[in-house]
Amino acid sequence: MQLITFFVPRKRSSYYVEKKAVSNLFYHNHLFFIITTLLFLVLIPLVSSAQKAPSANITTSPQQTIVARMWHGRTPAAKSSEYTKYLYETGIKKIRLVDGNKGVQVFRRTDDKVAEFYVISYWISREAIKKYAGEDIEKTHHLPRDKEFLLELEPKVKTFDLLVDEWNK
């Protein structure tokens, strides 16, 4: 048996609270009804808005292509906060000053022992990346203290053409 609280309507829009002992079957059916109703209230508008979304703006023209440069590194979890600050002050701020840089994102995922970092910088062209990374744009541009923090120094980064760029406004 479960104790459930009901809001029972009275005349003229007032309510009183009534607690009743109900069977477990009634309780679970009532709970199922509430959860199902809430899901429909949330999911139906989401599905409807997804169906009405405009078609993707796929960029294939070399003149319009933004280039994403992705770096990956791992630190011990205990050093992740310190490395985040160091990475921002020494690396990200420097990237943002390079002509042709459109922006930077830093991602971190931490488990018990290791923190993984991904840095994605966005550029107007591969030529613009050369101003930061040099002739070989896929060679990792290590920061001076990376050896103190990183578990391994990855030799290469990856570059990608950004084909779809859609964000909610």
Protein Blocks (a to p, Z undefined) as FASTA:
>chain_A
ZZdddddddehhiacdddddddfklmmmmmmmmmmmmmmmmmmmmmmmmmmpccddddfb
fklpccdddddddddfklmmmmmmmmmmmmmmmmmmpghiabdcddddddfkbccddddd
ddfbfklmmmmnomblmbccddfklmmmpmbdcfbdcddddfbdcddZZ
